[in-house]
Amino acid sequence: MKSFRLCSLTVFTEANNQTTKHDIPLFEGLIINKENPNDHWLIEGLIEKGLFQFFNSLKEKNETMLVEAAITSKDNPPASFVAKVRIIKLINDHLQLLLEAKRLTRKDTFSEIILKDLIDRGISGENLLKDFKRIKKERGVEFRKLVENDIKEMKEKNYF
């Protein structure tokens, strides 16, 4: 197994065909690659205790969610996972959150989707580079489309 520092955590949930992004503030975090053939990971974070109801509800419903985790540095592009809450418990003034996760591999990368969209709109040259960098940093509408497709796929394939 290999462990890494977890620098940021974002959870995407779906209800009534609406995807919601939740940035989870971390006090500390660790992500462990179990290095098994199924590409399973453990994601652990010490988080605000005010998030207990949110994660406890996901755990009680055995809800599968899409998670993005930046590893080692917040500047690194986040890795995407399909995850379920394994443990949520109060430790002093914080919550210990443990997610069981499987790394998500996409047919097309986020960068490829952005570039294809920009080229389809006829953007080229310096404007292509400028718009590409802006959209990739903002992770706006194009990224939401990607997340929605990921959620649909993970439900169809029943990842867990």
CORSUL-V6838 format. One record per helix or strand. SS is the DSSP state (h for helix, s for strand). FROM is the first residue (numbers start at 1). LEN is the number of residues. Records with the same first field share a line. If there is no record, write none. Layout:
SS = FROM-LEN + FROM-LEN
This chain:
s = 2-14 + 18-7 + 26-8 + 40-9 + 65-7 + 79-13 + 94-10
h = 49-12 + 110-11 + 125-14 + 141-17
